[in-house]
């Protein structure tokens, strides 16, 4: 729960929907009551996600005509009000069966619809009034599309701090690390509870972030195992729950289980920095204005390159942007994929740079995850099925695949209810959409190359590159690791390393540090015998 500016909140809804509607040739209008209080208190992130889902579905289900949104309010007592959002469209309509499912899962929702003629969806939720100043007149010119919101972070830097992040979803891990890239904090990652326990047994962290829903051992079980070890070097370390649970009593539940605090997903950069700054020992935080020496980077040949200054980095970024404008940037190409709302993805991730990093992590594990979803629903393993579609719901939302995210959310609810009929009916469509998106995104980021035309990497040079990769992975320097992988991609791998190379690329995509190190040790050790 947080305070938020209503005007900015509405602008983000309008910005995303207006562009999507325009691309389909639809008319979009928004009317907003000018007396609405300008500052409220509530779960802004969850409210925004739900309304973006509603608006996105309205646009996607409408081929001709219009989509409209009206925002109104009603005071309930001196400090509280009902925020009322009404979305109407001239689309294909919603079946009575689907209306019953949607309203049963969301008490704030009311739907009326006529098949073939359109729908009206009303969303009403109580919010606390922080400031009674009115938002003012939202005229047409005030609703012009704004650039995607960029998280306003505080410039936290703590190069001697070390945190552990536990999450089974690669895109969530990539986004988390991306949000903290400029802080210079050393980040260790684990993709499951057991890996978390292994890492926590090896060394002390300043903060440990743990996702709630994970297969095999969930976040609460992981926390309890950590707390039961009285000899652990991590006794007393702040443990933060990562969760998409937006229930009003969520924080109390996590505190009751033993967590120090909790952070809602999708994670926002500013809130993440604020939480870290609150729980980190203050002597680890660099004072404002202090300059940390840029770290040297390692090349694939084992040579060190001096760290880049801010001005060098800015110049390189400008040159890269110029090149992308000429050649067609990945973001521009992603906008051509029907069903992916790039602006919504950037808003969820905070910056375009983080968004593109997240998209790159979306497709490599897609086939493996799709196969698991298929396997679990066939085996009627509803617990693991639910965990997998929950993960897909989160990752799809972060890349702007809002309809796919909504499909996964509905099937997550079905998994929790063990609704076998709906799971069997709807899962094939979910998997088909997931695989199509993954394939289309892969084509953008993996251009076909003539492997035979690449020079063969000599075994000696490969060993040197792997030894260097091991070194930088050990110290969590994934920027240098990415440079090494980029160099390796320009060569054809020796046959003895082909299978390991494919696994290595997957581990890099998942930021699976220990798996990377184990693979390298295994290959180098095998080559010595």
Long-range contacts (C-beta under 8 A, 24 or more apart in sequence): 1-41, 1-42, 1-43, 2-41, 2-42, 2-43, 2-44, 2-45, 2-271, 3-39, 3-40, 3-41, 3-130, 4-39, 4-40, 4-41, 4-42, 4-44, 5-38, 5-39, 6-36, 6-37, 6-38, 6-39, 6-40, 6-135, 7-38, 7-135, 7-136, 7-138, 8-149, 9-44, 9-47, 9-48, 10-71, 10-135, 10-138, 11-143, 11-146, 12-48, 12-146, 12-149, 12-347, 13-48, 13-51, 13-52, 13-55, 13-69, 14-69, 14-143, 14-145, 15-145, 15-146, 15-148, 15-343, 16-52, 16-55, 16-56, 16-341, 16-343, 16-344, 16-347, 17-52, 17-55, 17-56, 17-58, 17-59, 17-67, 17-69, 18-143, 18-145, 19-145, 19-343, 20-56, 20-59, 20-341, 21-59, 21-67, 24-59, 24-62, 24-63, 25-64, 26-59, 26-62, 26-64, 26-65, 26-66, 26-67, 27-65, 27-66, 27-67, 28-59, 28-66, 28-67, 28-68, 28-69, 29-66, 29-68, 29-69, 30-68, 30-69, 30-70, 30-71, 30-138, 30-143, 31-68, 31-69, 31-70, 31-71, 31-138, 32-70, 32-71, 32-135, 32-138, 33-71, 33-72, 33-73, 34-134, 34-135, 34-136, 34-137, 34-138, 35-73, 35-134, 36-71, 36-72, 36-73, 36-83, 36-134, 36-135, 37-73, 37-81, 37-129, 37-130, 37-131, 37-132, 37-133, 37-134, 37-135, 38-131, 38-133, 38-134, 38-135, 39-129, 39-130, 39-131, 39-133, 40-81, 40-83, 40-127, 40-128, 40-129, 40-130, 41-127, 41-128, 41-129, 41-130, 42-83, 42-125, 42-126, 42-127, 42-128, 43-246, 43-264, 45-246, 45-264, 45-266, 45-268, 46-246, 46-264, 47-83, 47-125, 49-266, 49-397, 50-106, 50-108, 50-123, 51-85, 51-87, 51-123, 52-344, 52-402, 53-402, 53-405, 53-406, 53-409, 54-85, 54-87, 54-121, 54-123, 55-87, 56-341, 56-344, 56-402, 56-403, 56-406, 57-402, 57-403, 57-406, 58-87, 58-88, 58-89, 58-91, 58-119, 58-121, 59-89, 60-339, 60-403, 61-89, 61-91, 61-92, 61-93, 61-94, 61-119, 62-89, 62-90, 62-91, 62-92, 62-118, 63-91, 63-92, 64-90, 65-89, 65-90, 65-91, 65-118, 66-90, 75-129, 76-126, 79-128, 79-129, 80-126, 80-127, 80-128, 80-129, 81-126, 81-127, 81-129, 82-124, 82-125, 82-126, 82-127, 83-124, 83-125, 83-126, 83-127, 84-122, 84-123, 84-124, 85-122, 85-123, 85-124, 86-120, 86-121, 86-122, 86-123, 87-120, 87-121, 87-122, 87-123, 88-118, 88-119, 88-120, 88-121, 89-118, 89-119, 90-117, 90-118, 91-118, 91-119, 92-116, 93-117, 93-118, 93-119, 94-119, 101-410, 105-410, 105-413, 148-343, 148-346, 148-347, 148-352, 149-346, 149-347, 149-350, 150-350, 150-351, 151-179, 151-268, 151-269, 151-270, 151-350, 151-351, 152-270, 153-179, 153-182, 153-269, 153-270, 153-273, 154-270, 154-273, 154-274, 154-277, 155-182, 155-288, 156-183, 156-273, 156-276, 156-277, 156-285, 157-182, 157-183, 157-184, 157-285, 157-286, 157-290, 157-292, 158-183, 158-184, 158-185, 158-276, 158-280, 158-284, 158-285, 158-286, 159-184, 159-185, 159-186, 159-286, 159-292, 160-284, 161-185, 161-186, 161-206, 161-207, 161-276, 161-280, 161-284, 161-285, 162-186, 162-187, 162-188, 162-203, 162-204, 162-205, 162-206, 163-187, 163-188, 163-205, 163-206, 163-207, 163-208, 163-209, 163-276, 164-188, 164-189, 164-190, 164-196, 164-199, 164-200, 164-205, 164-207, 164-208, 164-209, 165-189, 165-190, 165-209, 166-190, 166-191, 166-192, 166-193, 166-195, 166-196, 166-208, 166-209, 166-210, 166-211, 166-214, 166-219, 166-222, 167-191, 167-209, 167-211, 167-214, 167-242, 168-192, 168-211, 168-214, 168-215, 168-387, 168-391, 169-211, 169-391, 169-394, 169-395, 170-361, 170-362, 170-364, 170-365, 170-395, 170-509, 170-510, 170-511, 171-358, 171-361, 171-362, 171-394, 171-395, 171-398, 171-399, 172-211, 172-242, 172-265, 172-267, 172-394, 172-395, 172-398, 173-361, 173-510, 173-511, 174-354, 174-357, 174-358, 174-360, 174-361, 174-511, 175-266, 175-267, 175-349, 175-350, 175-354, 175-357, 175-358, 175-398, 176-209, 176-267, 176-272, 177-478, 177-511, 178-349, 178-351, 178-353, 178-354, 178-357, 178-358, 179-267, 179-269, 179-272, 179-273, 179-350, 179-354, 180-272, 180-273, 180-276, 183-273, 183-276, 184-292, 184-295, 185-276, 186-475, 186-476, 187-476, 188-476, 188-513, 189-511, 189-512, 189-513, 190-514, 191-510, 191-512, 192-216, 192-217, 193-217, 193-218, 193-219, 193-221, 193-222, 193-225, 195-514, 196-222, 196-226, 197-222, 197-225, 197-226, 198-514, 199-514, 200-226, 200-232, 200-233, 200-234, 201-232, 203-233, 204-233, 204-234, 204-237, 205-234, 205-237, 206-237, 206-238, 206-279, 206-280, 206-281, 206-284, 207-237, 207-238, 207-239, 207-240, 207-276, 207-279, 207-280, 208-234, 208-237, 208-238, 208-239, 208-240, 209-240, 209-242, 209-263, 210-239, 210-240, 210-241, 210-242, 210-259, 211-241, 211-242, 211-243, 212-241, 212-242, 212-243, 212-245, 213-243, 213-244, 213-387, 213-390, 213-391, 214-387, 215-384, 215-387, 215-388, 219-243, 220-257, 223-257, 223-258, 223-259, 224-257, 224-258, 227-258, 238-279, 240-275, 240-279, 242-267, 244-390, 244-393, 244-394, 265-394, 266-348, 266-349, 266-394, 266-397, 266-398, 268-350, 269-350, 295-477, 297-477, 297-479, 297-480, 297-483, 298-468, 298-471, 298-472, 298-477, 298-480, 298-483, 298-484, 299-468, 299-483, 299-484, 299-487, 300-464, 300-465, 300-468, 300-469, 300-483, 300-484, 300-487, 300-488, 301-461, 301-464, 301-465, 301-468, 301-487, 302-464, 302-465, 302-467, 302-468, 330-356, 330-359, 330-444, 330-445, 331-355, 331-356, 333-444, 334-359, 334-400, 334-441, 334-444, 337-437, 337-440, 337-441, 339-401, 339-402, 339-403, 339-404, 339-433, 339-437, 340-399, 340-400, 340-401, 340-437, 341-400, 341-401, 341-402, 342-400, 343-400, 344-400, 344-402, 345-398, 345-399, 345-400, 346-400, 348-397, 348-398, 348-400, 349-398, 355-398, 355-399, 355-400, 358-395, 358-398, 358-399, 359-399, 359-441, 359-445, 360-445, 360-509, 361-509, 361-510, 362-395, 362-398, 362-399, 362-437, 362-438, 362-441, 363-437, 363-438, 363-439, 363-441, 363-442, 363-445, 364-505, 364-506, 364-509, 364-510, 365-506, 365-509, 365-510, 366-434, 366-435, 366-437, 366-438, 367-435, 367-438, 369-434, 370-431, 370-434, 370-435, 370-438, 373-427, 373-430, 373-431, 374-427, 374-431, 377-423, 377-424, 377-427, 380-420, 382-415, 382-416, 382-418, 382-423, 383-415, 385-415, 385-423, 386-412, 386-415, 386-416, 389-415, 389-430, 392-430, 392-434, 396-434, 396-437, 399-437, 399-441, 401-437, 403-433, 404-430, 404-433, 404-434, 404-437, 407-433, 451-492, 452-492, 454-490, 454-491, 454-492, 455-490, 455-491, 455-492, 456-491, 456-492, 456-494, 457-488, 457-491, 457-492, 457-493, 457-494, 459-494, 459-527, 462-493, 462-494, 462-497, 463-524, 463-527, 466-520, 466-523, 466-524, 467-520, 467-524, 469-516, 469-520, 470-516, 470-517, 470-520, 470-521, 470-524, 473-513, 473-516, 473-517, 473-520, 474-517, 476-513, 478-511, 481-508, 481-516, 482-508, 496-527, 497-523
